[in-house]
Amino acid sequence: VNLTRFSLLFPEKREFFIDGQQFFNFGIQGVTNNNPDLPAVFFSRRIGIENGGVVPIVGGGRLQGRAGRYRIGLLQMRTGDAPEAKSVATDFSVVRVQRDFLRRSRIGIIGTRRAPSANGHTNYAYGADAVFQFYQNVQFINYIAKTETPGRDGNDLSYRYRFIWNADRYGVDMEHMTAGEDFNPEMGYLRRPEGFHRVHTQLRFSPRTKHIPHVRKIYYNANVEYFTDDAFKHVQSREQQGNFRVDFTSGDSMQMEVTKTFEGVNAPFAVAKGVRIPAAGYDYTVFRGSYTFGSQRKVSGTATM
């Protein structure tokens, strides 16, 4: 049961759109990324589904593939009228180009067009992203995107800066991600449409032990995540987590963690018929412990409390 006040991200299931999905991923949003708060400039479930109803797809085409260092994805689809879903015939267009450089780095651009949009006009979204990989464990992930929607002329930018250092003994993961209150990718997915800033920091210390019998490695993790509104005035969500894990030479592992969570509900919302969550600040703490038996054992699994 999910009681979140935000929209849920359901994965694409249609074979036509799943095939070659990696050619259209933007900002590292795709099947390998399960962060629902990362804005998606293009999300294929927008095509053929409107207001919770099925919309007929009249036709379209797709071109995708590699040409040297380039990866190219082009898509054009048209849906028909669906009065029961309050939808009219609509064109969906996507252009995505990526170029590999150095050993494992890439840059790319994307552009989408929906005509007409939800308000009867034309919606555009476009952006650029880059992944820079240095050495074996240093990575920079960045994107910037903008939308154009008639009547929404405020802050319509979204961007992300992320730094990852993932060494064996130490680890750092720092990110700032934002979307303006008028950022409106109507061919994409935006979980927090009112605008937000996300600040995330994760620190890890994981030494390999030589003087503790039967212990291979110990992990100490600290994680802090904040969501505020577009103006940095109100905290929407906050999570603070501490984690301790031990990997044994037998292949077993033990883990303990404590998570402190705060949710700031600015407006009441319904989770079921006759059940409303009032506007307030809610905080709670969760303690969790688990022990995992290695897969080499005759019986393996995880016990959690």
C-alpha positions in Angstrom: 0.0 0.0 0.0 1.5 3.3 -1.1 0.0 6.4 0.7 2.2 9.0 -1.0 0.5 12.3 -2.1 2.6 12.2 -5.3 1.9 10.4 -8.5 3.3 6.9 -8.9 5.7 6.0 -11.7 4.5 2.8 -13.5 7.0 1.3 -16.0 6.3 0.9 -19.7 5.0 -2.5 -20.6 4.3 -2.2 -24.4 6.9 -4.0 -26.5 7.0 -1.4 -29.2 8.2 1.3 -26.7 10.4 -1.0 -24.6 12.4 -2.0 -27.6 15.3 0.5 -27.9 14.2 2.5 -24.9 17.9 3.3 -24.1 18.1 5.5 -27.2 15.6 8.0 -25.7 16.7 8.0 -22.0 17.6 11.5 -20.8 19.5 12.6 -17.7 20.0 8.9 -16.8 16.3 8.3 -16.5 15.4 4.8 -17.7 15.1 1.2 -16.9 18.3 1.2 -14.9 17.3 4.1 -12.8 14.6 3.7 -10.2 14.5 7.3 -8.9 10.9 8.4 -9.4 11.7 12.0 -8.4 14.0 12.5 -11.4 12.1 14.4 -14.0 11.7 12.7 -17.3 11.5 14.8 -20.5 10.2 11.9 -22.4 8.1 9.1 -20.9 6.5 6.8 -23.5 3.5 6.0 -21.3 2.2 9.5 -22.1 1.4 8.1 -25.6 -1.9 6.3 -25.7 -2.9 7.0 -22.1 -4.8 10.1 -21.0 -6.7 11.0 -17.8 -6.5 7.3 -16.7 -8.1 6.1 -20.0 -6.8 4.3 -23.0 -6.5 6.4 -26.2 -6.2 4.7 -29.6 -2.9 5.0 -31.4 -3.6 5.8 -35.1 0.0 5.2 -36.3 3.5 6.4 -36.3 7.1 5.4 -36.8 10.4 5.1 -35.0 14.1 5.3 -36.2 16.9 4.3 -33.8 20.4 3.0 -34.0 24.1 3.8 -33.8 26.3 5.6 -36.4 29.9 5.6 -35.3 30.1 7.5 -32.0 26.5 8.7 -32.3 23.3 7.1 -30.9 20.1 8.5 -32.6 16.4 8.1 -31.7 13.5 9.6 -33.6 9.9 8.9 -32.9 6.6 10.3 -34.3 3.2 9.0 -33.1 -0.4 10.1 -33.6 -3.3 9.2 -31.3 -7.0 9.5 -32.2 -10.0 11.1 -30.5 -11.2 9.5 -27.3 -14.1 11.5 -25.8 -14.4 9.1 -22.8 -10.8 10.1 -21.8 -11.4 13.8 -22.7 -8.7 13.5 -25.4 -8.5 14.8 -28.9 -6.2 13.7 -31.8 -2.6 14.5 -30.8 0.8 14.3 -32.4 3.8 13.3 -30.3 7.4 13.9 -31.6 10.8 13.1 -30.1 14.3 13.7 -31.3 17.2 12.3 -29.2 21.0 12.4 -30.2 23.9 11.2 -28.1 27.6 11.2 -28.7 30.2 9.0 -26.9 33.6 10.5 -26.2 36.7 9.6 -24.2 36.3 6.1 -22.9 33.0 6.1 -21.0 31.6 9.6 -21.3 28.8 11.0 -23.4 26.9 14.1 -24.2 23.4 14.4 -25.7 20.4 16.6 -26.6 16.7 16.0 -26.7 13.6 17.7 -28.0 9.9 16.8 -27.7 6.7 18.3 -29.1 3.1 17.6 -28.2 0.4 19.2 -30.3 -2.1 20.0 -29.0 -1.1 19.9 -25.4 -3.4 19.4 -22.4 -4.5 23.1 -22.6 -5.1 23.0 -26.3 -1.9 24.6 -27.4 1.6 23.1 -28.3 4.0 22.0 -25.6 7.8 21.9 -26.2 10.5 20.5 -24.1 14.2 20.4 -24.8 17.5 19.9 -23.0 21.1 18.7 -22.9 22.7 16.2 -20.7 26.2 14.8 -20.1 27.9 12.0 -18.2 31.7 12.4 -17.5 33.5 9.4 -16.3 37.1 9.8 -15.0 39.4 7.1 -13.9 37.6 4.1 -12.5 35.4 5.7 -9.8 34.7 9.4 -10.5 31.6 10.4 -12.3 29.8 13.7 -13.0 26.1 13.5 -14.1 24.5 16.7 -15.3 21.5 17.9 -17.3 19.6 21.1 -18.0 16.1 21.2 -19.6 13.4 23.7 -20.4 9.8 23.6 -21.4 7.5 26.0 -23.3 3.8 26.1 -22.4 1.5 29.0 -23.3 0.3 30.6 -20.1 3.1 29.2 -17.9 5.9 31.8 -18.2 7.5 31.5 -14.8 10.4 29.3 -13.8 10.3 26.6 -16.5 13.9 25.2 -16.0 15.0 21.9 -14.5 18.6 20.9 -13.9 20.7 18.4 -12.1 24.3 18.3 -10.9 25.6 15.1 -9.4 29.1 14.0 -8.3 30.0 10.4 -7.4 33.3 9.1 -6.0 32.9 5.4 -5.5 36.3 4.0 -4.3 36.7 0.8 -2.4 37.4 2.4 1.0 35.5 5.7 0.7 32.5 6.9 -1.2 30.8 10.2 -1.8 27.6 10.9 -3.6 26.4 14.6 -3.8 23.5 15.9 -5.8 21.4 19.1 -6.4 18.4 18.7 -8.6 15.6 21.2 -9.2 12.5 21.8 -11.3 10.7 25.1 -11.5 7.0 25.5 -10.7 6.3 26.0 -14.4 8.5 23.2 -15.7 5.9 21.2 -17.6 7.1 18.3 -19.8 3.8 17.0 -21.2 5.5 14.1 -23.0 7.4 13.3 -19.8 6.9 12.6 -16.1 7.2 14.9 -13.2 6.4 13.5 -9.8 6.4 16.9 -7.9 4.7 19.3 -10.4 4.6 22.2 -8.0 8.4 22.7 -8.3 11.1 21.5 -5.9 14.8 21.5 -5.0 16.4 18.2 -4.0 19.7 18.2 -2.0 21.2 14.8 -1.4 24.5 13.7 0.3 25.7 10.2 1.0 29.0 9.4 2.7 30.6 6.0 3.0 33.5 4.5 4.9 34.1 0.8 4.1 37.4 -0.6 5.4 38.6 -4.1 4.7 39.5 -5.7 8.0 42.6 -7.9 8.6 42.5 -8.3 12.4 38.8 -9.2 13.0 38.2 -13.0 12.5 35.7 -14.0 9.9 35.0 -10.4 8.8 35.8 -9.4 5.3 34.5 -5.8 5.1 32.7 -3.2 7.2 30.4 -0.4 5.9 29.5 2.8 7.6 27.0 4.9 5.6 25.3 8.3 6.3 22.7 9.6 4.0 20.7 12.9 4.1 18.1 14.0 1.6 16.1 17.2 1.5 13.2 18.4 -0.7 12.1 22.0 -0.5 9.8 24.1 -2.6 10.9 26.1 -5.6 11.7 29.1 -3.4 13.7 27.2 -0.7 11.1 28.3 1.9 9.2 25.1 2.9 10.6 21.6 3.5 8.5 19.1 1.6 10.4 16.0 2.7 13.5 15.1 4.7 15.2 11.8 5.3 18.2 11.1 7.4 19.6 7.6 7.5 22.5 5.8 9.2 23.5 2.4 8.1 26.0 -0.2 9.4 26.8 -3.4 7.5 29.3 -6.3 8.0 30.3 -8.7 5.2 31.6 -12.0 6.6 34.1 -14.3 4.9 31.5 -17.0 4.8 29.4 -15.0 2.4 26.8 -13.9 5.0 26.1 -10.3 5.8 24.5 -8.4 8.7 22.9 -4.9 8.4 21.4 -2.4 10.8 20.0 1.0 9.9 17.9 3.8 11.4 15.9 6.2 9.2 14.3 9.4 10.4 11.7 10.8 8.0 9.8 14.1 7.9 6.9 14.9 5.5 5.5 18.4 5.3 2.0 18.3 3.9 1.0 21.8 2.8 -2.5 20.9 1.6 -4.8 18.0 2.7 -5.2 15.1 0.3 -7.3 12.0 0.2 -5.9 8.5 0.3 -9.3 6.7 0.2 -13.0 7.4 0.2 -13.7 9.4 3.4 -10.1 9.4 4.5 -8.1 12.6 4.3 -4.7 13.5 5.5 -4.7 17.0 7.0 -2.1 19.6 6.3 0.7 19.3 8.9 4.2 18.2 9.5 4.7 14.4 10.1 7.9 12.8 11.3 8.7 9.2 12.3 11.7 7.0 12.9 12.2 3.4 11.6 14.8 0.9 13.0 15.6 -2.1 10.9 18.0 -5.0 11.2 18.6 -7.9 8.8 20.8 -11.0 8.4 21.4 -12.5 4.9 22.7 -16.0 4.5 25.0 -16.5 1.6 23.8 -18.1 -1.6 26.4 -20.8 -1.3 24.5 -22.3 1.6 22.0 -25.1 1.1 19.3 -22.8 2.5 19.7 -19.1 1.9 17.6 -16.0 2.4 17.2 -12.9 4.6 15.8 -12.5 8.1 14.5 -9.0 8.9 13.2 -7.4 12.0 
